[in-house]
Amino acid sequence: MTWDTLPTSSTHSTFSDKLMMFHITALTGASVSHYGTSMGSSPRREHRRKL
């Protein structure tokens, strides 16, 4: 079996725009969630605003 790693000359889109937007939105949401979780579980208080 050979690996076909070269770009194709096709002008037809392989994936739909809705699928790509879903993945981008899901990855963005996951990254924001990870930042929120890490800030909430951090024992350091430097990032929080003093009242």
C-alpha angles and dihedrals in degrees: 000000000000126000115237103208100154120103115257125239090228118128093196115102113243096205128036122248091240092056092048092048090049092054094045091049092047093050092047091049092048092050092050089048091052092051091050092049093049092049092048095049097042114111091210116096099196094100094054124086117246116233 
